[in-house]
Amino acid sequence: MNSPDNPQAAPPGGHVDSYYAATARSLPSLPILEGRAETAVCVIGGGLAGLTAALELARAGQAVVLLEAERVGWAASGRNGGFVSASFSESILKLEERLGIEHARKLYSLSLDGVSYVRRTIEENGRSDIIGGHGWLKMIRHGDSAALKRTAERMAQDYGASYRFVARNELAQYVSSKRYHGGMLDLSPFHIHPLNYAGLVAQLAVDAGARLFEKSKVIALRREAGTWIVETVRGTVEARQVVLAGSAYGGPSGGLARRVNAAILPVSTYVVTARSARLEEAIRFEGCLGDTRRAGDYYRIVDGPGGEGRRLLWGGRITTRRSLPPHLGEELARDIRSVYPQLDDLAIEHAWAGLMGYATHKMPLLGDLGDGLWACTAFGGHGLNTTAMGGRLVAQAIAHDDDQWRLFTPFTLNWGGGLAGRLATQLEYWRLQFLDRIEEARARRQARFGG
Ligand SMILES: Cc1cc2nc3c(=O)[nH]c(=O)nc-3n(C[C@H](O)[C@H](O)[C@H](O)COP(=O)(O)OP(=O)(O)OC[C@H]3O[C@@H](n4cnc5c(N)ncnc54)[C@H](O)[C@@H]3O)c2cc1C
């Protein structure tokens, strides 16, 4: 197991020890930047935001260099839950309250384009092995399904989403758990092997002419005579434009880049994979599963290494600590058994952490910061569709002057609060957990006494 900040502890291959690294297929091996390079655009960060931007820039005929501190897909992009679905970290209905329905609809539609982009990229390149299953069953852990139904109706009526309400007795065909009281089934999301997807996008970018470098951490970024100078330990890139896509890992300091970093709150979250001979007794759904709690669990069934057997891939918990909790596997196993006590033979195989980058408004930081500096970052916990969307929007803006990114101008560079911001986030998570527990306890009482 590795800490998100401790690449030295990584297994061979330079990725953290995860189910994804253990089952990765044909990841490209890329050079270290040495010496000087000139380019039109330099992308900093080889997660899915930076990779998609580099791919789309190269496809649009731009000369592009991408610099990644570790390996492409090393961070959140290659460690996440793998759920690809519409929307953002902030809910669409909250965005509607803030910006009005027309603006919210345009944002939702862009988020859907991100979903289609991922699906198309996988299908057009004959990599259906990257997709693991379809549909998303979101379940409630309390008896009050009215709010869930209202959301489903609003999303159907005003945004064209198609959710189907699943009553408690119908849930039994998908899962066997006393924790859940009903659910909402959306057939359009799907789940992927995110590290293999990052490898595919990187390879496509290289094939399209982008120059990608790994183990090439950017340590300084400055402007000299109208050009951006991007320095790594062993090389320098001169570029007319720069795309910041470093997410929660700090990125280069100095000037506006520092303001982007300061606006991002790094939040850790955790995933395990586990074996059990009783998986099918508990879960009989091939798509994404999870609950609707404010800080809930999300999980899915995946193939075991070498296609052997089935595994449960389970994600949950949020903290602002950056080191790996010492008993992470046991803690998540406890969470799993609290939902599925029948999995008493559960054996954890991999347990890992990932860092998400959040802005205070929970929306991406996307767009032109001036002088040819672009932000394409802060996708939070909902990044598989939005990084595809963001990378494409920034590439289209640079290559074709497209101004759709302006839909994101209401989401500005607010200071994330540094250490105090991290503390506030942690306290907020505990508060939300507490509210979730109260709601569940109330539901249990009502179920017992019918009150
Ligand atoms: C455990 C976990 C589960 C998640 N589950 C889901 C999910 O199921 N569905 C979903 O939609 N989203 C999910 N997310 C969120 C999603 O993974 C992220 O939003 C998305 O991957 C962010 O992509 P990114 O490219 O912005 O950042 P990252 O993937 O974090 O990439 C940033 C890259 O920049 C590099 N970098 C940083 N600084 C520098 C520098 N100075 N020089 C060079 N390189 C630098 C880093 O090394 C890193 O590789 C999850 C996240 C985590 C952590």
The ligand as a Gaussian input file, in Angstrom:
#p B3LYP/6-31G(d) Opt

LIG

0 1
 C      -10.153000       7.380000      -5.061000
 C      -10.866000       8.249000      -6.057000
 C      -12.072000       7.818000      -6.578000
 C      -12.717000       8.582000      -7.562000
 N      -13.804000       8.067000      -8.195000
 C      -14.327000       8.708000      -9.269000
 C      -15.353000       8.108000     -10.044000
 O      -15.759000       6.962000      -9.801000
 N      -15.873000       8.828000     -11.072000
 C      -15.422000      10.079000     -11.390000
 O      -15.964000      10.697000     -12.319000
 N      -14.405000      10.652000     -10.703000
 C      -13.855000       9.993000      -9.671000
 N      -12.795000      10.552000      -8.992000
 C      -12.308000      11.866000      -9.413000
 C      -11.414000      11.781000     -10.663000
 O      -10.538000      10.694000     -10.559000
 C      -10.632000      13.088000     -10.795000
 O      -11.518000      14.183000     -10.791000
 C       -9.829000      13.162000     -12.096000
 O       -9.107000      11.978000     -12.329000
 C       -8.890000      14.365000     -12.031000
 O       -8.056000      14.329000     -13.154000
 P       -6.902000      15.405000     -13.293000
 O       -6.203000      15.152000     -14.553000
 O       -7.482000      16.760000     -13.059000
 O       -5.962000      15.164000     -12.022000
 P       -4.964000      13.967000     -11.638000
 O       -5.410000      12.683000     -12.177000
 O       -4.762000      14.083000     -10.163000
 O       -3.646000      14.340000     -12.408000
 C       -2.842000      15.453000     -12.096000
 C       -1.436000      15.105000     -12.562000
 O       -0.628000      16.262000     -12.534000
 C        0.659000      15.868000     -12.164000
 N        1.369000      17.048000     -11.662000
 C        1.030000      17.811000     -10.596000
 N        1.937000      18.784000     -10.435000
 C        2.856000      18.631000     -11.421000
 C        4.054000      19.312000     -11.771000
 N        4.506000      20.341000     -11.055000
 N        4.743000      18.885000     -12.842000
 C        4.300000      17.847000     -13.585000
 N        3.196000      17.142000     -13.282000
 C        2.489000      17.540000     -12.208000
 C        0.428000      14.809000     -11.094000
 O        1.569000      13.970000     -10.940000
 C       -0.772000      14.079000     -11.655000
 O       -0.424000      12.927000     -12.410000
 C      -12.157000       9.838000      -7.978000
 C      -10.966000      10.285000      -7.399000
 C      -10.317000       9.500000      -6.461000
 C       -9.016000       9.982000      -5.894000

